[in-house]
Amino acid sequence: MSHDGNETEGPLDDRPPAAIPIGVPPVAPETSQRDPFSFEAPRTVEIPQDPPGLPRRNLLLFLLTLATTSYWGFLQYQYFYLEPEVGITLNPFREPMLLLAGLPFGIAVIAFLAAHEMGHYLACRYYGIRATLPYFIPIPPIGPVLLPGTMGAVIRIKSPITTRRALFDIAVAGPLAGFVAAMPILAVGLAQSRVVDESSLGPSIGLGEPLIWAPLQVLFAPPLSQGETLLAHPLAFVGWFALLVTAMNLLPIGQLDGGHLLYSITPRHHRKISLLLIAAMFYAGWRFFTGWFIFAILILVALGTKHPRPLSFEGSLGPLRLLLLWISILIFVTSFMIEPITIDLL
């Protein structure tokens, strides 16, 4: 999730609000008082309407991402279901039925990403804040498991965040919705995974196991014996990917979802903590997994470590939002992987 706006520094009570982009009408003052956790009926607010016509760019990116994720499913279906001596084809037109078999896996990836981004989008609509529909980001699958045909999805927020509570609610809605969507995908995938002898695998790419993986594996996956391992079903990988994306978004850095949550709690220390964690990511890239280097650079280049201030920072978050904050922290802790991928060449 990204936001259009400018960072301001200095004491909170002296700082001007974030600049309103040119051509975007300011949000009605009533919006700043609207609170979904209030027992009072919300005031009627006129939500800015999107321009007429179909969002062609969003639709095009959605179709391209559905194609790349389905192609990833086409590859995964072959790796999981076909015998090694049959061989793997990279040409989807050679086996159209296999491409059709990969479609459910592509849809599962899209479903998780859509749930996450629509959580943000609907929260924006509730507060009368202009936001685009999700932009899905397609990418050709790299190898059998590294990326499931996408680098994720984003929405763009086109008008300033009005209040501290709105900032919190918009930020927390995405990870919570995405995590809820990921659980049934992961459960079904684990249930369809199969047990194999470790010695039969050969060179392989291993997936890191977050804390939540072990109890879910006990509940849904086939039991393992000594010398056996679990060969993850493609849907199990989609669930694993969803946990990874959720944990990455909850990192309290810059304008990631976790960065928004951090700013809504302690704006004065937001940038210091962001810079400290960026440094920690570079260390993790050197010590554990080189992908942390890439992610840290992407954050610095695309998002930065600054954060625009809401138009109003008055009022406390309240006990229910603090409960949601602790739930988000629990999701982060149980989904996080310091070494997401390991490569075994033996």
C-alpha positions in Angstrom: 0.0 0.0 0.0 1.4 3.4 -0.9 0.4 6.9 -0.1 0.8 10.2 -1.9 1.9 12.9 0.5 4.8 14.8 2.0 6.7 14.1 5.2 6.9 16.9 7.8 9.4 17.0 10.7 9.4 18.8 14.0 7.2 18.8 17.1 3.8 17.3 16.6 1.8 20.3 17.7 3.7 22.7 15.4 3.8 20.7 12.2 1.5 21.5 9.3 -0.6 18.7 7.9 0.6 16.7 4.9 0.2 18.6 1.6 -3.0 17.8 -0.4 -2.1 16.7 -3.9 -3.0 19.2 -6.7 -6.5 18.6 -8.1 -7.7 16.5 -5.1 -10.5 18.1 -3.2 -10.0 18.2 0.6 -12.0 15.7 2.6 -15.1 17.0 4.4 -14.3 18.0 8.0 -16.9 15.5 9.3 -14.8 12.6 8.1 -12.1 13.3 10.6 -14.5 12.4 13.5 -15.8 9.2 12.0 -14.9 6.1 14.0 -16.0 2.6 13.2 -15.5 1.6 16.8 -17.8 4.3 18.2 -21.2 3.4 19.6 -22.6 6.6 18.0 -24.1 6.4 14.6 -21.6 7.8 12.1 -22.4 11.0 10.3 -23.2 10.9 6.6 -20.2 11.7 4.5 -20.2 12.0 0.8 -17.5 9.7 -0.5 -15.7 11.0 -3.6 -16.7 9.1 -6.7 -14.2 7.5 -9.0 -14.0 8.8 -12.5 -16.5 7.2 -14.9 -15.4 4.3 -17.0 -13.7 1.0 -16.4 -10.3 1.0 -14.6 -8.5 -0.3 -17.6 -5.0 -0.4 -16.2 -6.2 -2.2 -13.1 -8.1 -4.7 -15.3 -5.1 -5.3 -17.6 -2.7 -5.9 -14.7 -5.2 -8.2 -13.1 -5.5 -10.3 -16.3 -1.7 -10.4 -16.7 -1.2 -11.4 -13.1 -3.9 -14.1 -13.4 -2.0 -15.4 -16.5 1.4 -15.4 -14.8 0.1 -17.0 -11.5 -1.8 -19.6 -13.5 1.4 -20.4 -15.5 3.1 -20.8 -12.1 0.3 -23.2 -11.1 0.8 -25.0 -14.4 4.5 -25.6 -13.5 3.7 -26.5 -9.9 1.0 -29.0 -10.9 3.6 -30.9 -13.0 6.2 -30.9 -10.3 3.8 -32.2 -7.7 1.6 -34.6 -9.6 3.6 -36.0 -12.5 6.3 -38.7 -12.2 9.9 -37.4 -12.8 10.4 -39.7 -15.8 7.5 -38.0 -17.6 9.4 -34.7 -17.8 8.3 -31.1 -17.2 7.1 -29.0 -20.1 7.5 -25.2 -20.0 5.2 -24.7 -23.0 1.6 -24.3 -21.8 0.3 -24.6 -25.4 1.7 -28.1 -25.6 -0.5 -29.3 -22.7 -3.5 -27.0 -22.5 -5.2 -29.3 -19.9 -2.2 -28.9 -17.6 -2.5 -25.1 -17.9 -6.2 -25.4 -17.0 -5.2 -27.6 -14.0 -2.9 -24.7 -12.8 -5.7 -22.2 -12.9 -7.0 -22.9 -9.4 -3.5 -22.2 -7.9 -3.3 -18.9 -9.8 -6.8 -17.9 -8.5 -5.7 -18.8 -4.9 -2.7 -16.3 -5.2 -5.1 -13.6 -6.6 -7.6 -14.3 -3.8 -5.1 -13.7 -1.1 -3.7 -10.5 -2.7 -7.2 -9.2 -3.4 -8.3 -9.8 0.2 -5.3 -7.9 1.6 -5.7 -4.9 -0.7 -9.4 -4.8 -0.5 -9.1 -4.6 3.2 -7.2 -1.3 2.7 -9.5 -0.1 0.0 -12.7 -0.7 1.9 -11.3 1.0 5.0 -10.4 4.0 2.8 -13.9 4.1 1.4 -15.4 4.0 4.9 -13.5 7.1 5.8 -14.2 8.9 2.6 -10.6 8.8 1.5 -10.0 8.4 -2.2 -8.1 5.3 -3.2 -7.6 3.3 -6.4 -8.6 -0.3 -6.9 -5.7 -2.8 -6.5 -2.9 -2.8 -9.0 -1.6 -6.4 -9.3 2.0 -6.8 -10.2 2.7 -9.7 -12.6 6.1 -11.3 -13.1 7.1 -14.4 -15.0 7.6 -17.3 -12.6 11.3 -17.7 -11.7 12.0 -21.3 -11.1 9.4 -23.6 -9.5 8.8 -21.8 -6.2 10.6 -18.5 -5.8 7.7 -16.2 -6.8 4.2 -17.5 -7.7 3.9 -15.3 -10.8 3.5 -12.0 -9.0 5.3 -9.5 -6.8 2.1 -8.6 -4.9 -0.4 -5.8 -5.3 -0.8 -2.2 -4.2 -3.5 0.5 -4.0 -2.7 4.2 -4.2 -4.3 6.5 -1.7 -5.2 9.7 -3.6 -6.2 12.1 -0.8 -4.6 12.7 2.6 -5.3 10.4 5.6 -7.7 12.4 7.7 -7.1 11.2 11.3 -4.8 9.0 13.4 -7.6 6.5 13.8 -8.2 6.4 10.0 -4.5 5.7 9.5 -4.5 2.8 12.0 -7.7 1.3 10.6 -6.6 1.5 6.9 -3.2 0.0 7.8 -4.5 -2.9 10.0 -7.3 -3.9 7.6 -5.1 -5.3 4.9 -2.9 -7.7 7.0 -5.9 -9.0 9.0 -8.0 -9.6 5.8 -5.0 -11.3 4.1 -4.2 -13.5 7.0 -7.8 -14.7 7.3 -7.8 -15.5 3.6 -4.5 -17.3 3.9 -5.6 -19.8 6.6 -8.0 -21.9 4.6 -5.7 -21.9 1.6 -2.8 -23.2 3.8 -5.0 -25.7 5.6 -6.3 -27.3 2.3 -2.7 -27.2 0.9 -1.2 -29.0 3.9 -4.0 -31.6 3.8 -3.1 -32.4 0.2 0.6 -32.4 0.7 2.3 -35.8 0.7 5.0 -37.5 2.7 8.2 -38.5 0.9 11.5 -40.0 1.9 14.2 -37.3 2.4 16.8 -39.3 0.5 14.6 -39.3 -2.6 14.4 -35.6 -3.0 17.9 -34.8 -4.5 18.6 -31.1 -5.1 15.7 -29.1 -3.7 14.6 -25.7 -2.5 13.4 -25.7 1.1 10.8 -23.3 2.5 11.4 -21.6 5.9 8.8 -22.6 8.5 7.2 -19.8 10.5 6.0 -20.5 14.1 2.4 -21.1 12.9 3.5 -23.7 10.4 4.2 -26.6 12.9 0.8 -26.5 14.7 -1.0 -26.2 11.3 1.0 -29.1 9.9 0.1 -31.3 12.9 -3.6 -30.4 12.5 -3.9 -30.8 8.7 -0.9 -32.6 7.1 -0.2 -36.3 7.0 2.0 -37.5 9.9 5.7 -37.9 9.4 8.0 -40.7 10.5 11.8 -40.7 10.9 13.6 -39.8 7.7 10.5 -38.5 6.0 9.6 -34.9 5.0 6.6 -33.1 3.7 6.4 -32.3 -0.1 4.3 -29.2 -0.1 1.2 -29.1 -2.3 1.0 -26.0 -4.5 -1.8 -24.6 -2.4 0.4 -25.0 0.7 3.0 -22.9 -1.0 0.4 -20.2 -1.8 -0.4 -20.2 2.0 3.3 -20.0 2.8 3.7 -17.1 0.4 0.7 -15.4 2.0 2.3 -15.6 5.4 5.6 -14.3 4.0 3.9 -11.3 2.3 1.9 -10.6 5.5 4.9 -10.6 7.7 6.9 -8.4 5.4 4.1 -5.9 5.2 3.9 -5.8 9.0 7.5 -4.8 9.4 7.4 -1.4 11.2 9.3 0.5 8.5 8.5 3.5 6.4 5.1 3.2 4.7 4.7 -0.5 4.9 1.5 -1.5 6.8 3.6 -2.0 10.0 5.1 1.5 9.4 1.7 3.0 9.3 0.8 1.3 12.5 4.0 2.4 14.1 3.4 6.0 13.1 -0.1 6.0 14.5 1.3 5.0 17.9 4.6 6.9 18.1 5.2 9.3 15.2 8.3 10.9 16.9 10.2 7.6 16.9 8.9 6.3 13.5 11.8 7.2 11.4 14.5 6.2 13.9 12.9 2.7 14.3 12.6 2.5 10.5 16.3 3.3 9.9 17.3 0.8 12.7 15.3 -2.0 11.1 16.7 -1.2 7.6 20.2 -1.7 9.1 19.0 -4.9 10.7 17.8 -6.1 7.3 21.2 -5.5 5.8 22.7 -7.5 8.6 20.2 -10.3 8.0 21.1 -10.3 4.3 24.7 -10.8 5.2 24.1 -13.4 8.0 21.0 -15.4 6.9 19.4 -14.7 3.6 20.6 -12.5 0.7 17.0 -11.6 -0.3 16.9 -9.2 2.7 19.4 -7.0 0.8 17.0 -6.7 -2.1 14.0 -6.0 0.1 15.8 -3.3 2.1 16.9 -1.6 -1.1 13.4 -1.8 -2.5 12.0 -0.2 0.6 14.6 2.6 0.5 14.0 3.3 -3.2 10.3 2.9 -3.5 8.9 3.9 -0.1 11.7 5.6 2.0 11.6 5.8 5.7 9.6 9.0 6.1 5.9 9.2 6.7 3.3 11.9 5.9 1.3 13.2 8.9 -2.5 12.8 9.0 -4.5 16.0 8.8 -5.5 15.5 12.5 -3.6 13.5 15.2 -6.1 14.1 18.0 -7.7 11.4 20.1 -6.5 8.1 21.5 -6.7 4.8 19.6 -8.9 3.2 22.2 -8.8 -0.3 23.7 -10.2 -2.2 20.7 -7.6 -0.8 18.3 -4.9 -1.7 20.9 -6.3 -5.3 20.9 -6.1 -5.3 17.0 -2.5 -4.0 17.4 -1.6 -7.0 19.6 -3.3 -9.4 17.2 -1.3 -7.9 14.4 1.9 -8.3 16.4 1.0 -12.0 17.0 0.4 -12.5 13.3 3.8 -10.9 12.5 5.6 -13.1 15.1 4.0 -16.3 14.0 4.4 -15.6 10.2 7.9 -14.1 10.1 10.8 -16.1 8.7 14.4 -14.9 9.0 15.5 -17.4 6.3 12.5 -17.9 4.0 14.3 -20.1 1.4 17.1 -22.6 1.6 18.7 -24.4 -1.3 20.0 -27.9 -0.8 22.3 -29.0 -3.7 23.2 -32.4 -2.2 
